[in-house]
């Protein structure tokens, strides 16, 4: 039935049409209010980090290692430790995630039971609490060897990153037109060449986005590192020893009763937030270029 009825002055909306428009305006208003609240919450978090963290940023905080309270220590070893463990985790997770995503997209159709199991496990891993991953890695890489290590921390972070890369790679490869695969096969290319040199190259922007999202996901994790790399007050570049990291340092310093440690915790939180924000901006830019 039409929302318009005939009147002496021409076409006019009936009661149903007016009610629908009022409902639409109300829903739009509620959506704008919800979006405004979300923006305000984010802005308040950023303002708190900036107001409390900027005062703690200094040359000493960025250049000196951690030290006892009142010694003028910094966060340099924690920053370097976070970079080492995070990028080692990416080196572990990226080939595994890419290989699994390629298999699920190109060889694991819906009738393949093994592929369905892999897809299900990947989805479950994406929602597993990070502290459980830390406990698992503790049981297999820390307890048997009798000491914490940076390598164990990197493995824990890699486990968290793999399902994100798997899901993104599979989804991006499924968006590549079948005609491109058929064109490669018509030219005599084998299936693995078509996958690597045509499909994966066409989906490289989306795949890179998934890797960057995985990096943003694991860069601020604390719980897995508490059970694996633990932390270190001194410089340590050995993967077989405990290593400092920014998230663990923030966790330790934020609850301390020493003002200089609390200030360093705010500075570290600001560094982590700015790093994650920069990664998300890079993801947006790479998606637009694609």
C-alpha positions in Angstrom: 0.0 0.0 0.0 1.3 3.4 -0.8 2.4 5.9 1.9 0.6 8.7 0.0 -3.1 9.5 -0.1 -5.1 11.9 -2.3 -6.3 15.1 -0.8 -7.8 18.3 -2.1 -4.3 19.9 -2.2 -2.7 17.0 -4.0 -0.5 14.2 -2.6 0.0 14.1 1.2 1.7 11.6 3.5 -0.6 9.3 5.5 -0.2 8.4 9.1 2.0 5.4 8.4 4.5 7.5 6.4 4.7 10.2 9.1 5.2 7.6 11.8 8.0 6.0 9.7 9.7 9.3 9.3 9.5 10.0 13.0 11.0 6.6 13.8 13.8 7.2 11.3 14.6 10.5 12.8 14.6 9.0 16.3 16.8 6.2 15.3 19.2 8.6 13.6 19.3 10.8 16.7 20.0 7.8 19.0 22.8 6.6 16.7 24.4 10.1 16.7 24.2 10.2 20.5 25.8 6.7 20.8 28.6 7.8 18.3 29.1 11.0 20.3 29.4 9.1 23.6 32.0 6.8 22.0 34.0 9.7 20.6 33.9 11.4 24.0 35.1 8.3 25.8 38.0 7.9 23.3 38.8 11.6 23.5 38.9 11.5 27.3 41.2 8.5 27.3 43.6 10.2 24.9 43.4 13.4 26.9 44.2 11.6 30.1 47.2 9.8 28.5 48.5 13.0 27.0 48.1 15.1 30.1 49.7 12.5 32.4 52.1 10.9 29.9 53.7 13.8 28.2 55.2 15.1 31.4 57.0 11.8 31.9 58.5 11.7 28.4 62.1 12.9 28.5 65.5 12.0 27.1 66.2 9.9 30.2 63.0 8.0 29.9 63.7 7.0 26.3 67.5 6.5 26.6 68.1 5.0 30.1 67.1 1.5 31.2 64.8 0.7 34.1 66.2 1.3 37.6 65.3 1.4 41.3 63.0 4.1 42.6 64.5 7.5 42.6 67.5 6.5 40.5 66.3 8.4 37.4 65.8 5.2 35.4 63.9 5.1 32.1 62.1 2.7 29.7 64.8 2.1 27.0 65.3 -1.6 27.7 61.5 -2.1 27.9 61.0 -0.4 24.6 63.7 -2.4 22.9 62.4 -5.6 24.5 58.8 -5.0 23.2 60.1 -4.3 19.7 62.2 -7.5 19.7 59.5 -9.8 21.0 56.7 -8.3 18.9 58.6 -8.4 15.6 59.9 -11.9 16.4 56.3 -12.9 17.0 55.4 -11.5 13.6 58.2 -13.4 12.0 56.7 -16.6 13.4 53.1 -15.8 12.8 53.2 -14.3 9.3 54.3 -17.4 7.3 52.1 -19.7 9.4 49.1 -17.4 9.0 49.7 -16.8 5.3 50.1 -20.5 4.6 47.0 -21.5 6.5 44.9 -18.7 4.9 46.1 -19.7 1.4 45.2 -23.3 2.1 41.8 -22.5 3.4 41.0 -20.2 0.5 42.5 -22.2 -2.4 42.4 -25.8 -1.4 40.0 -26.1 1.6 36.5 -25.9 0.2 33.5 -26.2 2.4 33.2 -30.0 1.8 36.8 -30.5 3.1 36.4 -31.7 6.7 40.0 -31.0 7.6 39.7 -27.4 6.3 36.5 -27.0 8.3 38.3 -28.1 11.4 41.2 -25.7 10.8 38.8 -22.9 10.1 36.9 -23.6 13.4 40.1 -23.8 15.4 41.3 -20.5 14.0 38.1 -18.8 14.9 38.3 -20.2 18.4 41.8 -19.1 18.8 40.8 -15.6 17.8 38.5 -15.4 20.8 40.6 -17.2 23.4 41.7 -15.0 26.4 45.3 -14.1 26.1 46.0 -15.2 29.6 45.2 -18.8 28.7 47.7 -18.6 25.8 50.3 -17.4 28.3 49.6 -20.3 30.6 49.8 -22.7 27.7 53.1 -21.4 26.5 54.3 -21.4 30.1 53.6 -25.2 30.4 55.4 -26.1 27.2 58.3 -23.5 26.9 58.9 -22.2 30.4 58.2 -24.9 33.1 60.1 -27.7 31.3 63.3 -25.5 30.9 63.1 -24.0 34.4 63.4 -20.3 33.3 61.5 -17.5 31.6 62.6 -16.4 28.1 61.9 -13.8 25.5 61.4 -16.6 22.9 58.5 -18.0 25.0 57.0 -14.5 25.0 57.3 -14.2 21.3 55.6 -17.6 20.8 52.7 -16.5 23.0 52.2 -13.3 21.0 52.5 -15.3 17.7 49.7 -17.6 18.7 47.5 -14.6 19.3 48.5 -13.1 15.9 48.1 -16.2 13.7 44.3 -16.4 13.6 44.0 -12.8 12.6 46.4 -13.3 9.7 44.6 -16.5 8.7 41.2 -15.0 8.6 42.3 -11.9 6.8 44.3 -13.8 4.2 41.5 -16.2 3.5 38.9 -13.5 3.1 41.1 -11.3 0.9 42.0 -14.2 -1.4 38.3 -15.2 -1.8 37.7 -11.7 -3.1 40.0 -12.3 -6.1 37.9 -13.0 -9.2 37.8 -16.6 -10.4 38.5 -15.3 -13.9 42.0 -14.3 -12.8 42.7 -17.9 -11.7 41.3 -19.2 -15.0 43.4 -16.8 -17.0 46.5 -18.0 -15.2 45.6 -21.6 -15.8 44.9 -20.9 -19.4 48.4 -19.6 -19.8 49.8 -22.9 -18.5 50.7 -21.7 -15.0 50.5 -24.3 -12.2 48.1 -23.8 -9.4 50.7 -22.8 -6.9 52.1 -20.2 -9.3 48.6 -18.8 -9.9 48.1 -18.6 -6.2 51.4 -16.9 -5.3 52.0 -14.7 -8.3 48.4 -13.7 -9.3 46.0 -14.1 -6.4 48.3 -13.3 -3.5 49.7 -10.3 -5.4 46.3 -9.0 -6.2 45.2 -9.3 -2.5 48.5 -8.0 -1.1 47.0 -4.8 0.3 44.3 -6.7 2.3 46.8 -9.3 3.5 49.2 -6.5 4.6 46.3 -4.9 6.5 45.7 -8.2 8.3 49.4 -8.4 9.3 49.3 -4.8 10.6 46.1 -5.5 12.6 47.7 -8.6 14.1 50.7 -6.3 15.1 48.3 -3.8 16.7 46.6 -6.7 18.5 49.7 -8.1 20.2 51.7 -5.0 20.8 49.8 -4.1 24.0 49.4 -7.6 25.4 50.5 -8.0 29.0 49.1 -11.3 30.4 50.9 -13.7 28.1 54.3 -12.0 28.8 53.8 -12.2 32.6 53.9 -16.0 32.2 56.6 -16.2 29.5 59.2 -13.4 29.3 58.4 -12.1 32.8 60.4 -8.8 32.5 63.9 -7.6 33.3 65.2 -4.5 35.1 68.5 -4.7 33.0 69.4 -4.8 29.3 68.9 -8.2 27.8 69.2 -9.2 24.2 69.2 -13.0 24.7 66.1 -14.8 23.6 66.8 -17.5 26.2 66.6 -15.1 29.1 63.8 -12.9 30.7 63.3 -9.7 28.7 61.7 -6.4 29.6 58.6 -5.2 27.7 56.5 -2.0 27.9 53.2 -3.7 28.8 54.7 -5.6 31.7 56.6 -2.5 32.9 53.4 -0.5 32.8 51.6 -3.2 34.8 54.4 -3.2 37.4 55.0 0.5 37.7 51.3 1.7 37.6 50.6 0.0 41.0 53.8 1.2 42.7 53.9 3.7 45.5 56.8 5.6 43.9 55.9 8.7 42.0 58.7 8.4 39.4 57.6 4.8 38.6 54.0 5.9 38.2 55.1 8.7 35.9 57.1 6.3 33.8 54.0 4.0 33.7 51.9 6.9 32.2 54.7 7.6 29.7 54.9 4.0 28.7 51.1 3.8 28.3 51.3 6.9 26.0 54.0 5.3 23.9 52.0 2.0 23.5 48.9 4.0 22.6 50.6 6.2 20.0 52.2 3.1 18.5 48.9 1.3 18.2 47.3 4.4 16.8 50.1 4.8 14.2 49.6 1.2 13.1 45.9 1.7 12.7 46.5 4.8 10.6 48.9 2.8 8.5 46.1 0.2 8.0 43.7 2.8 6.9 46.1 4.3 4.4 47.1 1.0 3.0 43.4 0.1 2.6 42.7 3.3 0.7 45.7 2.8 -1.6 44.4 -0.7 -2.3 
